[in-house]
Amino acid sequence: MKDYKISLFGAVIMLVGTVIGAGIYIMIGPLAVTVGPGLFLCYLIASVIAVTSSMCYAQVASVFPATAASFQYAKMFYGDFVGFLVGWLRVVNTFFGLALMGKGFAEYVSPYFKTDIRLTAVLVLTIYFIINLLGIKTTQRVQTLLVIIVVGGLAIFCGAGVFKIKIDNLTPVFAAGPGALIKGSMTAFYAYTGLYFIAEIGGEVQEPNKTIPRSICIAGGVIGFLYFITALVFSGGLGWQAIKQYQPNLAEAAGFLFRPSIAAVIQLSALTAVINPINSLYITGSRFLCVLSGDKKIPPVFSRLNRFNVPATALSLVYFISLIIVLIDLPVLYLGAIGSIVNLIAMTLVAGICFRIQNEYPCEFKNAPFKMSDSMLKLLPKFTIICALILILISFTADIFIMFSFMFWIAAGSAYYFIKNRTPF
């Protein structure tokens, strides 16, 4: 079968589908309660952090496009051990992320359909598993349909909602205090997680040196604009007092602001958004396992491809372990926090590489179709590293159990690495 490659349009669709998920639809209500009328500033600041960090990925990927990119880059620049740990954490993140998305969807629909949460989560993960077995082309087609529904719902919310905005509801911007606004910006950043997803699967992208940076810029602009207007409508339409009283998510806010027919469309969009990132998690998790297998870090069986060029054994492992985590019923907060920390560590490492790449690989950098200016190469990586470290610190201080749990996975990965080196497959 012909090896299908993701085009620029497909890359943008995959990025938008990865990023616009449960974060904006569910998290916006609790965040608005905390930060007050300055909610729109939180999403504006967060978009700047997200785009700048993703540009570091785009720069490195333009020079060295690769599948399982953060593993390949960490191994290349920081050594074999660090590279393995990054790959290991990415795979662990996939297990937890899929469980989080499955449970999030199940909890969202269970009040309407009176279904068992774990059974519903298993069902939705199974459906997406089958879709991904059929190859990246099929996955992209499904993702395109989902993105149309999700972006359509947000566009309706923004388009109809701008007429509901009351300027008085957006002031004073610092009503909850500057500290709440800064912390809120860090929280809002999680709604942008995944903007670099396409860089992680560079080996499956058409002309990756050009397509990856372009898709990140286009998708980042679209997502940032939609999030900013959504935050304006949410706060400006409802007002802080109503938000504190009802603590609505985006779909519930639509019920307050619009007539039932419009609200129903936005609720459908919200339902779709909750499960939208599942495709991306299956893709990245299975490809990381495949590359780790090819690198002889795990058994070679996980590098086998089916007739759709999908690492089916690796994908199956991702699927079954995710089901186990769903059935164990770990807390949603735990699942989300672990995934966020893994992403932040990868961001930090890639930003460090971006800072070094021009000096260490001058010829490759010169020939890359996408090149940041010298000043940007010095500024953006530093900015990304500082923001990522602040976010990690906030995550650890918010719940000490998260820190100890994360250290457990680091220790487990380290133990496996050193045992594996003594007893190779």
N, C-alpha and C positions, 0 to 999 in steps of 0.2 A: 504494500500500500504506500502511496506517495506520502512523504514526510511533510506534514502541514506546518507552516510557520505563521506566527501571529503578525498581522499587518499593523500599521500605525493606528488605524481605526480600531482594530481589535484590541490593541494595547491600551488605548484610552478607555475603551469599554470595560476591559478587565480591571483597570485601576479604579475607575469610578465605582464599579460594582464591589470592589474590595473595600473601599474607604467608606462609601455612604452605606452604613449599616445601622446596627442597633445604637451606636454611639450618639448620633444626632437625634434619633427618634425617641429614645428612652431617657438618655442622660440629660437632655436639655432642661427638663423640669426641675430635678433636684439641684442642678447647677444654677439655674435662675433664682431659686430660693436663697441660695448662699451668696451670690454676687450682686443681686438686685438689678437696677436699671442698666448697669454697665455690662450686661451679658454680651451685647454685640461686640464690645471691645475685647472680651475674652476670646471670642472666635476669631477676631481679626489678628490678635497677637499670636494665637495658636497656629493660624494659617501661615504666618511668617516663619515660625519655628519649623513647621512641617515642610514647607517648600524649601527652605534653606538646607535642612538636613537631607532632603531628597535630592537636592542638587549635588550634594557630595556623592551620593550613590550614582547619580547620572554621570558625573565626571569620571569616576573610576570605571563604570560600566562602558563608557565611550572608548576608553583605552583598552580595557580587558573585559569584553562581554563574556559571561559564563553562566551556566546553570548551577544552582546552589551557590550563588555569587558570594554571599558573606562568608561561607565556609572556605571557598577557593581563595578569596582575598586574605582572610585571616591566616590561612596556611602559608600563603605566598609572602606576606609581609611580617607576620609575627611568629611563624614557626608551626611545626606540625601539631604540637600539643594544643596550642591556642585554637588552631583551625579546627581540630576535632571537637573541642569544647563548644565552639560556636555551632558547629553542625549538630552536635548532641542536643544542645539547648533549643535549637530550631525545631528539631524533631519532637522534643518534649512539649514545646510550645504548640505544635500542631495538635497533639493529643488533647491538651487542655483547651485549646481554642475551639476545636470541633465540638467538644463536650459543652463548652460555654454557649456556642451558637445553637446547638441542638436544644439545650435546656431553655435558652432564652426564647426560642420560637415556641416551645411547648408551654412555657409559662404564660406566654402572650395569648395563645389560642385556647388554653384550657378553660378559662372562665366562659368562653362563648360556646364551646362544643362539649364541655364536661368530660374531657378525655384525660386519661392518665398521663402525667407529665413525662415519666421516663419512657413509656411506650411510644408516645408521640415523638420524643427526641430520637429514639432508635429508628422510627419509621422515616423521618426526614433525613437522617444521616445515611440510611440505606438507599434512599432514592438518589441522593447526590453521589453516593459511591458508585452506583450503576452508571450514572451519567458520565462520571469521570473515567470509568473503564472503557468507554466508547471513544476516547481520544480528545485531544485539545480542541479540535474543530467542533465537535459536538458540545463540549463544555462552553466554548465561546458563544455558540448560538444560543444556548440556554441563558448564559450570562447577559447577552444582548437584550433578550426579552425581559429579563428581570430588571435590568438597568433602565429600560424604557418606562417600566411601571414605577420604579422608585424615583427616578428623576422627574417623571411626569407629576407624581404626587407632590414632590417638593416645589416644582415650578408652579403648580396650582396654589399651593399654600402661600408661596411668595407673591405670585401675581395678584391673587385675590386679596391677600392680606395687607399689601402696602396701603390699601385704602382704609384699613382699620387702625393704622398706626396713629397714636396720639403722642405728640412731642412731649407732653408733660409726663408721660409714662417712662420716658427715656432719661429723665433727669431727677435728681442729681446723679451723675454717672458713678460717683464714689460713695453712694449712700451706705453701702455695706463696708466701706473702708478700703483703702488702697491694697492692704494685705490680702483681703478676700478676693480682690480682682486679680492680683498676681497669682495666687494659688488656683483661682478658677481658670486662669489661662492655661496653667499646667494640666488641669483636669480636662479642659476642652481639647487639648492636644491629642488625647487618646481617640477622639473622633476622627482624626486624620491618619491614624496608624495604618500602614499598608500602602502609603503613597509611593513607596519604593518597590512594591511587589514585583513589578515587571522587570526590574533590574536583577531580581533573584532567579528569574528563568530566562536569562539572556540567550541561552542556547536554543530556545524555541521561538525566537523573534526574528522577523525579516530585517535585514540590515540593522542589527542591534546597536551598532555604534551611533547610528543616527536616530533610530526609532525610539530607543529608551529615553534619551534626554528630551526629545520632542514630546513624547507621550506624557512624561512627568510634568513638563511645563503646561501642556494643554489641560490635562486632568486636574492639576493643582489649581489652575485658574478657574476652571468650571466649579470645582468643589468649594474653593474658598469663597467665590461669589455667592453660591447657593447657601452656604452656611451663614455667611454674614447677613444676607437678607432674611433668612429664616430666623436668626436671632433677633433682628430688628422687629419683625412681625410678632414674634412670640412675646417679647417684652413690651413693645409699643402697643400691641393690640390688647393684651390682657392687663398689664399693670402689675407692679410688684405685689401689691396687697392681695389681689386675686390669685396670683401665683403661689404666694405663701399659704393662702387658705386652702386651695384645691390641689396644689402640687401636681399639675397635669403633665403627662408626656405629650409628645407632639400631636398624636392622634386625638387625644382628649382635648387639647387646646383647639384643634380644628372644630370639635363639637361645640365649643363655646363661641367661636368666631364666625362660623359659616352655617349655611343651611344644610340639612341632613344629606342631600345628594352630594355636595362637595366634600363634606366631612367623611362620607363613606368611601370616596375615591382615595382620600388621604390615608384613611385607615387601612385600605388594601395595600397602599404603597408602604405603609409602616410594617405591615405583616411581611411583605416581601423583603424589606430592608433588613429585617432581623436575621434572615437566613442567607442574605446575599454573599457574605464573605466565605461561606462554606466551600464553594468551588476553589477559591484561591488557597485555602488551607489544605485541601486535598492535593492540589497541584504542588505546592511548595514542599509539603511533608513527604510526599512520595518521591519527588525529585531529589530532595536531600538524602533520603535513604538510598536511592539509586546511586548517587554520586559517592556517598560514603562506602557503598559496597564496591563500586568500581575502584575506589582508592584503597581497598582491602582493609577498611576499618571495621566492617561488619561482613557477615557471610555473603558470598557472591550471588546467592539466589535472589537477593533483593535488587540486582541490576538487570534482571531478565525483563524483556519487553514483550508485550502481546502484539497482535497484528495491527493494533492502532497506535503503536509506538508509545504505549503507556507502561511504566514499570508496575505491572499488575500485582506482583507479590508484595512489593513495597506498599502499594496503595491498600492492599488487603490488610496488611499489618496495621497501618494507620487507622483503618476503619474499625477493626476489632478492638484495638486498645482504647479507642475513643468510646466505643460502646461500653466497655468495662468501666471507664471513668464515669459515664452517664449513670450506669447502674449503681455504682458506689455512692453517687449523689453528693459529690463534693460541693461546697458553697460556691455560688457564682462569683462572689467577690474574690475568692482565692484563685479561681480559674483565670479571671480577667487580669488580676495583678501579676501573676507569674508570666503571662504572655506579654504584658506591657514591659516588664523588666527585661525580658529576653530581647525584645525589639530595641529597647534603649541601649543595651550593651552593644548590639550589632551596629547601631547608629554611631556610637562612640568610636568603635574600631574603624569603621569605614571612613569616618571624618578624619581620623588620624592618618589613614592611607591617602586620602585626598590631599592632605597637607604635604605629604612626602613625594607624591607620584611624579611631579614635574622634575624634581632633582634626581630621583633614582631611576627613572625611565624616560629620559629626555626625548629620545627618538620616537618612542611609541606615543608619548604625549603630543609631540609635534604633529604626528600624522593622524591624530584623532580628529573626527569631524566636529566634535563639540569640545571647546576649550574655554574655561573661565579665565578672566583676566588675572594678572599676578596679584592685584590687591584683593580680589574676591577669593583667590586660592588661599590667601593668608587669613582673611576675615571669617568666611563662612564655616570652615572646619572648627575654628576656635569657638565661634558662637554656638555651633551644634553641640560640641563637647560639653560646654558649660551648661547649656539647657538640659542635655541628657542627664548629666550628673545631678542637677537639681531635681529633676523628675524622679530619678532613682532614689535619692535621699528622701523625698516626700513619700514615696511608696513604702520605703522601709520604716520610716517613723510613724506612718499611719497605722501599721499593724506589724508588730515585731514577729508574729508567726510567719508572715510572708518572707521576711528576711531569712529566718532559720530554714524555712522550706526551700528557698532558693539555694541556700548554701548546701542543703542536702543533695540537690540535683547536681550541683558543681562537684561535690565530693563523690557522688555515684559515678558521674562521667569520668572523673579523674581515675578512680579505682579501675573502671573498665579499661581505660586507655592503657594503664601500666600493666594490668594483667594480660591484656591482648598482645602487647609487645613481647611478653615473655612466652606466650602460647599462641602463636599465629595460626590462623585458619589454614 
